[in-house]
Amino acid sequence: MSIGDVKATIRAGNEAAEDAVATFKQAVRRAAEADGLARRTVDGSQAEEVQEALKALTAAEIEINRTLRRYKAAVDRANAYLIRLG
């Protein structure tokens, strides 16, 4: 595999990762809307099931944000490698 082939493969991977980031960002927006609606719907409820569901929503948001950071870091590292390749 030539350096040009390696670069093309990395660029294709970056494009796929950037598409994934865009998809995740859309998911974050939709999840935030759902979270807001859910919280308004159950406002004031102290039911254990409700509290557990709200914790799960918060945990999902945290995990989505971690995943976004991982994708962005992967693209940044791949771009840095492309620069080193010349």
C-alpha positions as CSV (number, residue, x, y, z in Angstrom):
1,M,0.0,0.0,0.0
2,S,1.4,3.4,-1.0
3,I,1.5,6.5,1.1
4,G,-1.2,7.9,-1.2
5,D,-3.4,4.9,-0.5
6,V,-2.9,5.3,3.2
7,K,-3.8,8.9,3.0
8,A,-6.9,8.1,1.0
9,T,-8.0,5.5,3.5
10,I,-7.5,7.9,6.4
11,R,-9.4,10.6,4.6
12,A,-12.3,8.2,4.0
13,G,-12.3,7.2,7.6
14,N,-12.3,10.8,8.7
15,E,-15.3,11.5,6.4
16,A,-17.1,8.6,7.9
17,A,-16.3,9.8,11.4
18,E,-17.4,13.3,10.6
19,D,-20.7,11.9,9.3
20,A,-21.1,10.0,12.5
21,V,-20.5,13.2,14.5
22,A,-23.2,14.9,12.5
23,T,-25.6,12.0,13.2
24,F,-24.7,12.0,16.9
25,K,-25.2,15.8,17.1
26,Q,-28.7,15.4,15.7
27,A,-29.3,12.6,18.2
28,V,-28.2,14.9,21.0
29,R,-30.6,17.6,19.9
30,R,-33.5,15.1,19.7
31,A,-32.5,13.5,23.0
32,A,-32.5,17.0,24.6
33,E,-36.0,17.7,23.3
34,A,-37.2,14.3,24.6
35,D,-35.4,14.9,28.0
36,G,-37.1,18.3,28.4
37,L,-40.5,17.0,27.5
38,A,-40.1,14.0,29.9
39,R,-38.9,16.2,32.7
40,R,-41.8,18.6,32.2
41,T,-44.3,15.7,32.1
42,V,-43.1,14.2,35.4
43,D,-42.3,17.5,37.1
44,G,-42.6,17.1,40.9
45,S,-43.0,13.3,40.8
46,Q,-41.1,11.5,43.5
47,A,-42.0,8.0,42.2
48,E,-38.9,5.8,42.2
49,E,-39.5,4.7,38.6
50,V,-39.6,8.3,37.5
51,Q,-36.4,9.2,39.3
52,E,-34.7,6.1,37.8
53,A,-35.9,7.0,34.3
54,L,-34.6,10.6,34.7
55,K,-31.2,9.2,35.9
56,A,-31.1,7.0,32.8
57,L,-31.8,10.0,30.5
58,T,-28.9,11.9,32.2
59,A,-26.6,8.9,31.8
60,A,-27.5,8.6,28.1
61,E,-26.7,12.3,27.5
62,I,-23.3,11.8,29.2
63,E,-22.5,8.8,27.1
64,I,-23.5,10.5,23.9
65,N,-21.2,13.4,24.7
66,R,-18.3,11.1,25.5
67,T,-18.9,9.3,22.2
68,L,-18.8,12.7,20.4
69,R,-15.5,13.6,22.0
70,R,-14.1,10.2,21.0
71,Y,-15.1,10.7,17.4
72,K,-13.6,14.2,17.3
73,A,-10.4,13.0,19.0
74,A,-10.1,10.2,16.4
75,V,-10.5,12.7,13.5
76,D,-8.0,15.1,15.1
77,R,-5.4,12.3,15.6
78,A,-5.9,11.0,12.0
79,N,-5.5,14.6,10.7
80,A,-2.3,15.0,12.7
81,Y,-1.0,11.7,11.2
82,L,-1.9,12.9,7.7
83,I,0.2,16.0,8.3
84,R,3.1,13.8,9.4
85,L,2.8,11.7,6.3
86,G,3.2,14.9,4.3
